[in-house]
Amino acid sequence: MILKLYNIKAALVAKCIALKRRIVLLFNKEFNPYPKIPHGMSFSPSEFQAEQIKNLVPKLNLKEINLENYKKLQSTTRKKIEVLLFFLFLILLKTDQRSKIFSLY
């Protein structure tokens, strides 16, 4: 019963839109049932991303880091990379994948 009411309501809405379309076409010769896009709004993904890129703030901005902090950051990062590579080397040795070890160098 409820489904029939929804179908009737949908049919009435469709008939109203069709009637409105015929009346508008009679006078204006052009009909668009969708609302107009607000000024300044766009549905283009590339335009949206371009706007987002303008507002991005980098998490690591080297221009704001003084030279001393930058050198500390660089040395700690290098040490971490060395440790990670060492563990990767050990894992590859244990799994007997020596060919991958030599392809890294």
URNORPE-V994624 format. One record per pair of residues at least 4 apart in sequence whose C-alpha atoms are under 8 Angstrom apart, sorted by the first residue. I is the first residue (numbers start at 0). J is the second residue. D is the distance in Angstrom with one decimal. If there is no record, write none. Layout:
((I,J,D) (I,J,D))
//
This chain:
((0,4,6.5) (1,5,6.4) (2,6,6.2) (3,7,6.1) (4,8,6.0) (5,9,6.0) (6,10,6.1) (7,11,6.1) (8,12,6.2) (9,13,6.1) (10,14,6.2) (11,15,6.1) (12,16,6.2) (13,17,6.1) (14,18,6.1) (15,19,6.1) (16,20,6.0) (16,32,7.7) (17,21,6.3) (18,22,6.3) (19,23,6.1) (20,24,6.0) (20,30,6.2) (20,32,7.8) (21,25,6.1) (22,26,6.7) (23,27,5.7) (23,28,6.9) (23,29,7.1) (23,30,6.4) (24,28,4.2) (24,29,5.5) (24,30,6.2) (36,40,6.6) (36,41,7.7) (41,46,7.3) (41,47,7.4) (42,46,8.0) (42,47,7.5) (43,47,6.3) (44,48,6.1) (45,49,6.1) (46,50,6.3) (47,51,6.3) (48,52,6.1) (49,53,6.5) (50,54,6.9) (51,55,6.5) (60,64,6.9) (61,69,7.5) (64,68,6.3) (64,69,6.1) (65,69,6.2) (66,70,6.2) (67,71,6.5) (68,72,6.1) (69,73,6.0) (70,74,6.2) (71,75,6.2) (72,76,6.0) (73,77,6.2) (74,78,6.2) (75,79,6.2) (76,80,6.2) (77,81,6.2) (78,82,6.3) (79,83,6.2) (80,84,6.1) (81,85,6.1) (82,86,6.3) (83,87,6.2) (84,88,6.0) (85,89,6.3) (86,90,6.1) (87,91,6.2) (88,92,6.2) (88,100,6.8) (89,93,6.2) (90,94,6.2) (91,95,6.1) (91,96,5.3) (91,97,6.7) (91,99,7.5) (91,100,6.8) (92,96,6.3) (92,97,6.3) (96,100,7.0) (97,101,6.6) (98,102,6.4) (99,103,6.5) (100,104,7.4))
//
